[in-house]
Amino acid sequence: MKSAVVIDKLESLLKGRSTDGYEICLSASKNLTIEVREQKVDTFKCSAPVVVSIRVLKARAMGFSYSTSMDGPDLEKMIDNALASAEIQTPDDCNVLPAPTEYPVLTGLFDEGLALIDEREKIGRALELERLALAADPRVKRVRKASYGESSFELQIRNSLGIEGNYRD
């Protein structure tokens, strides 16, 4: 599910709820680790964790909750938990949400081409790394492990005052 879709869904679930404001933050990452030993793939790990969090402001009290599930009932429960959290907090005049401001554009953090490289080529790079390490000096008899790793990260934030921003790295 795309981040904007989840955030839109949360905003629609917040309609009709008694809040003075909210802030939604969604982060998603993709991680790949390939480890080679003796010219065979020893480890191949791939993960794609996603987490969404919400802060709600209610009568100068701030509540927070998060979820790693993007299912509708879990998102509703997350909102309920944030509202319940706000109700038991001590009101504070300093509890505010950030006002709209120009969001800086960060460039050069994300390489679009990385996703286009086939997994077999990535495995090949780890295999080649081990081969080159062994070929560099005849005294090198074993390589504990040769590895290839990559990760990408996306963050999107939106609040009820009009803040909206995102970045990828």
C-alpha positions in Angstrom: 0.0 0.0 0.0 1.4 3.4 -0.9 2.1 5.9 1.9 -0.3 8.6 0.6 -3.1 6.0 0.5 -2.6 5.1 4.1 -2.4 8.7 5.2 -5.6 9.6 3.2 -7.3 6.6 4.9 -6.3 7.8 8.3 -7.5 11.3 7.6 -10.9 10.0 6.6 -11.0 7.9 9.8 -10.2 11.0 11.8 -13.2 12.9 10.3 -15.9 13.2 12.9 -13.5 12.5 15.8 -13.1 15.0 18.5 -9.6 16.4 18.1 -8.0 19.8 18.0 -5.5 18.6 15.4 -3.4 15.6 14.3 -0.1 14.7 12.8 0.5 11.5 10.8 3.9 10.1 10.0 4.5 7.0 7.9 7.9 5.4 7.3 8.7 2.4 5.2 12.0 0.8 4.4 13.3 -2.1 2.2 16.4 -4.0 3.3 18.4 -6.6 1.4 21.4 -8.6 2.8 23.2 -11.2 0.8 26.1 -13.1 2.4 28.3 -15.5 0.4 30.6 -18.2 1.8 32.7 -20.6 -0.3 31.1 -19.3 -3.5 27.6 -20.2 -2.3 24.8 -17.9 -1.0 24.9 -18.4 2.7 22.3 -15.8 3.7 19.6 -14.0 1.7 17.5 -11.7 3.9 14.9 -9.3 2.6 12.5 -7.2 4.7 10.1 -4.3 4.1 8.9 -2.9 7.5 6.3 -0.2 7.5 5.2 1.8 10.5 2.6 4.6 10.8 2.2 6.8 13.8 -0.2 9.5 14.9 -0.2 12.4 17.3 -3.5 13.9 18.3 -4.0 17.2 20.1 -7.1 17.3 22.3 -7.8 20.1 24.8 -4.1 21.0 25.0 -3.2 17.3 25.7 -1.1 15.3 23.3 -1.8 11.6 22.6 0.4 9.2 20.5 0.0 5.8 19.0 1.6 3.7 16.2 0.9 0.6 14.2 2.9 -1.8 12.0 -0.4 -3.0 10.4 -2.1 -1.0 7.7 -5.4 -2.9 8.0 -8.4 -0.7 8.6 -9.4 -2.1 12.0 -5.8 -1.7 13.2 -5.6 1.9 12.0 -8.9 2.6 13.8 -7.5 1.1 17.0 -4.4 3.2 16.6 -6.5 6.3 16.5 -8.6 5.2 19.5 -5.4 4.6 21.4 -4.0 8.0 20.6 -7.2 9.7 21.7 -7.3 7.6 24.9 -3.7 8.6 25.5 -4.5 12.3 25.1 -7.4 12.1 27.5 -5.2 10.9 30.4 -2.4 13.4 29.7 -2.0 16.7 31.6 -3.0 19.6 29.4 -0.1 21.9 28.5 -0.1 25.2 26.5 3.1 24.2 24.9 1.5 21.1 23.2 1.2 22.3 19.6 1.5 20.9 16.1 3.9 22.6 13.7 2.4 25.2 11.5 2.9 25.2 7.7 6.3 26.2 6.4 8.3 25.6 3.3 9.5 22.1 3.3 13.1 21.7 2.1 13.7 19.4 -0.8 16.6 17.1 -0.2 18.2 15.8 -3.4 20.8 13.2 -4.0 19.7 10.9 -1.2 17.9 8.3 -3.4 19.3 6.3 -6.3 16.3 5.3 -8.5 18.6 2.9 -10.5 19.3 0.6 -7.5 15.8 -1.0 -7.7 16.4 -1.8 -11.4 19.4 -4.0 -10.7 18.4 -7.7 -10.8 18.9 -9.8 -7.6 21.1 -12.2 -9.5 23.5 -9.4 -10.3 23.6 -8.4 -6.6 24.3 -12.0 -5.7 27.0 -12.0 -8.4 28.6 -8.9 -6.8 28.9 -10.7 -3.5 30.4 -13.8 -5.2 32.8 -11.7 -7.1 33.9 -9.9 -3.9 34.7 -13.2 -2.3 36.6 -14.4 -5.4 38.6 -11.2 -5.6 39.5 -11.3 -1.9 40.8 -14.8 -2.3 42.7 -14.0 -5.5 44.4 -10.9 -4.0 47.0 -12.8 -2.1 47.8 -16.5 -2.0 48.1 -16.3 1.8 44.4 -15.7 2.0 42.8 -19.1 2.3 39.3 -18.3 3.4 36.9 -15.4 3.6 34.7 -15.4 6.6 31.9 -13.9 4.6 31.5 -11.6 1.6 28.3 -9.5 1.7 26.2 -7.2 -0.4 23.7 -5.0 1.4 21.3 -2.2 0.5 18.4 -0.4 2.1 16.0 2.3 1.1 13.8 4.5 3.4 10.8 6.7 2.8 9.2 9.0 5.3 6.0 11.0 4.8 4.4 13.4 7.2 1.1 15.3 7.1 -0.8 17.3 9.8 -4.1 19.0 10.1 -2.6 22.4 9.8 -1.4 21.8 6.3 2.1 20.5 6.8 3.0 17.9 4.2 6.4 16.6 3.3 8.4 13.5 2.4 11.8 12.2 1.5 13.5 9.1 0.4 17.0 7.9 0.9 
